[in-house]
Amino acid sequence: MTDLTSQDRVTLKTAAFGAVFLVSNADPGFFAMFKESFAASGALAGATGLVKEVLTTGTLPQLPRRSPADVEAIVLPALERSMAILREKAPGEADNYRATVIAAVEQTAQATHGVNEREADVINKVRGALGAPLTGE
């Protein structure tokens, strides 16, 4: 077992759920929100190991109720911190976390009418913060 602190767990969870929120918010719509939430929850619940435990237990993270730019300013650094935390404390889980978050944001974007330009931009920002190759490269 790893020595993730409660703050580490909050950071990982906030980053993952925040990334999904950013993609969902890039193409807002009442009914789209339900489809996107369902797609994201499936991807997050499909995680394995420590990542699954962190993302599927405890309370949901509280994201600020501000502009998307303000949320992005919190979520992208949290994604970077999450990767640093995992590389230091649970290196075997870093790729699992990256893959899970990327799957969640991509499935969120695909849930309604495919991926639009705004969603693709947000996905690339998420990928960049996770240290993954950008799409289209």
C-alpha positions in Angstrom: 0.0 0.0 0.0 1.1 3.6 -0.6 1.5 6.4 1.8 -0.9 8.8 0.0 -2.1 11.5 2.4 -5.7 12.6 2.5 -4.6 15.8 0.7 -2.9 13.7 -2.0 -6.1 11.8 -2.5 -8.1 15.1 -2.7 -5.7 16.4 -5.3 -5.9 13.3 -7.5 -9.7 13.2 -7.2 -10.1 17.0 -7.8 -7.9 16.8 -10.8 -9.7 13.8 -12.4 -13.2 15.1 -11.8 -12.2 18.6 -12.7 -10.8 17.5 -16.0 -14.1 15.9 -16.9 -15.9 19.0 -15.8 -13.7 21.2 -18.1 -14.5 19.0 -21.1 -18.2 18.8 -20.3 -18.3 22.6 -19.8 -16.6 23.1 -23.2 -19.9 21.9 -24.8 -22.6 22.8 -22.3 -26.2 21.6 -22.5 -28.6 20.2 -20.0 -29.2 16.8 -21.7 -25.5 16.5 -22.8 -24.5 16.9 -19.1 -26.3 13.6 -18.2 -24.8 11.6 -21.1 -21.4 13.0 -20.4 -21.6 12.3 -16.7 -22.6 8.8 -17.4 -19.7 8.3 -19.8 -17.2 9.8 -17.4 -18.3 7.8 -14.4 -18.0 4.6 -16.4 -14.4 5.5 -17.4 -13.4 6.5 -13.8 -15.1 3.4 -12.3 -13.2 1.3 -14.8 -9.9 2.2 -13.2 -7.9 -0.4 -11.4 -5.8 -0.6 -8.3 -5.0 2.4 -6.2 -6.4 4.8 -8.8 -9.8 3.1 -8.7 -9.8 3.2 -4.9 -9.0 6.9 -4.8 -11.4 7.9 -7.5 -14.4 5.8 -6.4 -14.3 6.2 -2.6 -15.1 9.1 -0.3 -16.9 12.3 -1.2 -16.9 14.0 -4.5 -14.5 16.9 -4.8 -15.8 20.4 -4.6 -14.9 22.5 -7.6 -15.2 26.2 -7.5 -18.3 27.8 -9.0 -16.4 30.3 -11.0 -15.6 30.9 -14.6 -14.2 28.0 -16.7 -10.9 29.8 -16.8 -10.8 29.9 -13.0 -11.6 26.2 -12.8 -9.0 25.4 -15.4 -6.4 27.4 -13.4 -7.0 25.0 -10.5 -7.5 21.7 -12.4 -4.5 21.8 -14.8 -2.0 22.4 -12.0 -3.8 19.7 -9.9 -3.3 17.2 -12.8 0.4 18.1 -12.8 0.6 17.7 -9.0 -1.2 14.4 -9.2 1.3 13.0 -11.6 4.2 14.2 -9.4 2.5 12.6 -6.3 2.1 9.3 -8.1 5.6 9.3 -9.6 7.0 9.8 -6.1 4.7 7.7 -3.9 3.1 5.1 -6.3 5.1 5.1 -9.5 3.4 1.9 -10.7 0.1 3.8 -10.7 1.1 6.9 -12.7 0.3 5.4 -16.1 -2.9 4.0 -14.8 -4.0 7.4 -13.5 -3.0 9.1 -16.8 -4.8 6.6 -18.9 -7.9 6.7 -16.7 -8.2 10.5 -16.8 -7.6 10.6 -20.6 -10.2 7.9 -21.2 -12.7 9.8 -19.0 -12.3 13.1 -20.8 -12.3 11.5 -24.2 -15.5 9.5 -23.4 -17.1 12.6 -22.0 -16.4 14.5 -25.3 -17.6 11.6 -27.4 -20.9 11.2 -25.4 -22.8 13.8 -27.5 -22.3 14.5 -31.2 -18.5 13.7 -31.2 -15.6 15.9 -30.2 -15.9 19.5 -31.1 -13.0 22.0 -31.4 -13.5 23.4 -27.9 -13.5 20.0 -26.4 -10.5 18.9 -28.3 -8.6 22.0 -27.1 -9.5 21.2 -23.4 -8.5 17.5 -23.9 -5.1 18.6 -25.2 -4.7 20.9 -22.2 -5.5 17.9 -19.9 -3.2 15.6 -21.9 -0.4 18.2 -21.6 -0.9 18.6 -17.9 -0.7 14.8 -17.5 2.5 14.6 -19.6 0.8 12.7 -22.5 1.2 13.4 -26.2 -1.3 15.8 -27.6 -3.8 14.6 -30.1 -3.1 15.6 -33.7 0.7 15.2 -33.2 
